[in-house]
Amino acid sequence: MTRPLSPSVHEAAMPPIITNEIDYWDHYAHGVTDKPREEALKHAFGWTQYEGHGPGDELLGDPLSALELGCGRGNAVAALALKGVEATGVDLSAAQCEEARQRWGDIPGARYLHAEVLGLLATTDQRWDAIYSIWGALWFTDPKRLLPLIRKRLSPGGRLVFSHAPAVPGSYGIQGMYGNGFKGRRVWIYRWAYEPATWADLLYRHGFVDIHARVEPAPEREHVGTLIVTAQAGR
Ligand SMILES: C[S@@+](CC[C@H](N)C(=O)[O-])C[C@H]1O[C@@H](n2cnc3c(N)ncnc32)[C@H](O)[C@@H]1O
């Protein structure tokens, strides 16, 4: 007869129960390792997956107010607030928002909202000078639904900036992926992938101007670069 596992060993061996997108992102949140505060702030604002590489917050212009879509731990929001920007981060993961508030809640001007981006943007009447997303919710939301809402919530001439992985060549549009492994509970999430020219076209058709969409090369040749897009709300 096999000996039953003690409760603690049994619990440790249990696979996570992930059944939907929110569970997925909460689970993701628990896997994030936080650096000490000062160190986290040093590279808090970056668009690429390579620390200290690529452009910084200058892409936002000189906003008085900014909203980050899918802010995760909220480091970038904290860094902007320390520069005097009224900076708000929104994230659908309660775990991420809670961590962000605990870590950065003492910084005047930094605010973290627990919400889903489409719901927030559709119901608020606030406007921001800059709306941005760093490998965040913009990547995981249908741009045809999201871009009109962003356009409405940007101040006239306000900027939209976002970054995420470039499309895998030949694989464009909606991309589904299982989020809990192929043997776990069924959960999937979606991402949207386009070439820079397609992003430019999409943005233009949704009322954006001065659009720059490109792939920032990685620090090493042949490594995965970063799609970075900037655009301005047409007046
Ligand atoms: C890959 S993480 C990036 C977090 C952060 N921007 C960073 O650079 O560390 C993506 C974040 O987007 C959030 N997210 C995904 N879809 C979202 C949505 N529809 N509304 C709000 N947040 C969302 C997730 O909860 C997660 O914290």
The ligand as an SDF file (V2000), in Angstrom:
LIG
                    3D

 27 29  0  0  0  0  0  0  0  0999 V2000
    3.1730   40.4090  -19.1010 C   0  0  0  0  0  0  0  0  0  0  0  0
    2.4570   41.3700  -17.8080 S   0  0  0  0  0  0  0  0  0  0  0  0
    3.3150   42.9250  -17.9990 C   0  0  0  0  0  0  0  0  0  0  0  0
    3.2100   43.7770  -16.7630 C   0  0  0  0  0  0  0  0  0  0  0  0
    3.9840   45.1100  -16.7920 C   0  0  0  0  0  0  0  0  0  0  0  0
    3.5450   46.0000  -17.8280 N   0  0  0  0  0  0  0  0  0  0  0  0
    5.4630   44.8640  -16.8890 C   0  0  0  0  0  0  0  0  0  0  0  0
    6.0950   45.3090  -17.8590 O   0  0  0  0  0  0  0  0  0  0  0  0
    6.0020   44.2190  -15.9810 O   0  0  0  0  0  0  0  0  0  0  0  0
    0.8500   41.7170  -18.4660 C   0  0  0  0  0  0  0  0  0  0  0  0
   -0.0780   42.3830  -17.4610 C   0  0  0  0  0  0  0  0  0  0  0  0
   -1.2640   42.7770  -18.1350 O   0  0  0  0  0  0  0  0  0  0  0  0
   -2.3850   42.4860  -17.3060 C   0  0  0  0  0  0  0  0  0  0  0  0
   -3.5540   42.3270  -18.1840 N   0  0  0  0  0  0  0  0  0  0  0  0
   -3.7310   41.4180  -19.1790 C   0  0  0  0  0  0  0  0  0  0  0  0
   -4.9160   41.6010  -19.7890 N   0  0  0  0  0  0  0  0  0  0  0  0
   -5.5070   42.6610  -19.1570 C   0  0  0  0  0  0  0  0  0  0  0  0
   -6.7410   43.3570  -19.3320 C   0  0  0  0  0  0  0  0  0  0  0  0
   -7.6120   42.9900  -20.2980 N   0  0  0  0  0  0  0  0  0  0  0  0
   -7.0400   44.3860  -18.5030 N   0  0  0  0  0  0  0  0  0  0  0  0
   -6.1510   44.7760  -17.5230 C   0  0  0  0  0  0  0  0  0  0  0  0
   -4.9690   44.1620  -17.3230 N   0  0  0  0  0  0  0  0  0  0  0  0
   -4.6440   43.1290  -18.1280 C   0  0  0  0  0  0  0  0  0  0  0  0
   -1.9840   41.2240  -16.5600 C   0  0  0  0  0  0  0  0  0  0  0  0
   -2.7050   41.0280  -15.3630 O   0  0  0  0  0  0  0  0  0  0  0  0
   -0.4950   41.4550  -16.3180 C   0  0  0  0  0  0  0  0  0  0  0  0
   -0.2460   42.0670  -15.0720 O   0  0  0  0  0  0  0  0  0  0  0  0
  1  2  1  0
  2  3  1  0
  2 10  1  0
  3  4  1  0
  4  5  1  0
  5  6  1  0
  5  7  1  0
  7  8  2  0
  7  9  1  0
 10 11  1  0
 11 12  1  0
 11 26  1  0
 12 13  1  0
 13 14  1  0
 13 24  1  0
 14 15  1  0
 14 23  1  0
 15 16  2  0
 16 17  1  0
 17 18  1  0
 17 23  2  0
 18 19  1  0
 18 20  2  0
 20 21  1  0
 21 22  2  0
 22 23  1  0
 24 25  1  0
 24 26  1  0
 26 27  1  0
M  CHG  2   2   1   9  -1
M  END
$$$$
